[in-house]
Amino acid sequence: MAPLEKLLAQTLSELRKHFLDEQAAVPKGLLEALESDSRRGARVLAKSIRARLRKSRAEGQRLRKLLQYETELWEQGFKLIAGVDEAGMAPLAGPVVAGAVILPLKYKLRGLDDSKKILDQAKREEMAVQIKSDALCWATGRAEVEEIDELNIYHAGLLAMRRAVEGLQIKPDFVLVDARKIPQCPAPQRGIIRGDTLSASIAAASIIAKTTRDAHMRELDGQYPGYGLASHKGYGTPAHLRALNTLGVLPIHRRSFAPVRQLLCLEPVQTKLFNEADEKEAIRDVECVEEKPYRKD
């Protein structure tokens, strides 16, 4: 019996599992055979398989586009390209964390995107594990609350990113950074506006930074129960602000941020922490949480 005939001898549920659930390669002639089948279920299955193939092609095109900046650099002779991004610019509590990663040449990972677009926590953590396994090397760096209060959040974010790059065991030939330039960067660099949605390397770094910071905030939740840190990750949600008013300010709260200073009856450090351009960068990391997050004006 020919291979196609063997396949068509299977039940529709077996075919559905093989070609939809397991996403096996579709042999030539299968779709046409299913579409000409008298059974409605077979025709519906063919339609579903075609939709899966269209989605797969679209994802392949998206991933190729996501490598546009890396491809340009590879063609110029740069082979070790590090992507860098941070997480935790806007929260009222906890450090700002940066990730740096050097991906293999022409690396593609289905679903790779800016961490803020991957809303499922389990999926985000699964991707972080895969990226770390596949990467030539990766590292994280962070700036603590005391450094945030001393430097301001924008410059603390830059410090965290520099520490992440310096933590890489392999020195990069070139660094791609989300929307800014890293002071004292040990390699040539380029800042890309919305880089976490346009560069595979930066997107991978954003996932590492986000999952690393989230894990740290869950640890802090164990040290400081009642504030909901594991849920809102330190962002200024209404629940977090209520906890601050009820339970008070913790050592991990950023005293340079207005809601915390107000609770401590402190005067503002300065009218504005940043110029207009820098402030847009400082608040861009506000993430989707169950309640509307606080943003510094």
ABEGO torsion letter per residue (X at the ends): XBAAAAAAABBAAAAAAAAAAAGBBBBBGAAAAAAABABAAAAAAAAAAAAAAAAAAAAAAAAAAAAAAAAAAAAAGBABBBBBBBBGAABABEBBBBBBBBBBBGBBBBGBBBAAABABAAAAAAAAAAAAAABABBBBBBBBAAAAAAAEAAAAAAAAAAAAAAABABBBABBBBBGBBBBGBABBBBBBBGAAAABAAAAAAAAAAAAAAAAAAAAAAAABBGAGAAAAGGBBBAAAAAAAAAAEBBAABBAABAAAAAAAGBBBABABABBAAAAAAAAAABBBBABBBBBBX
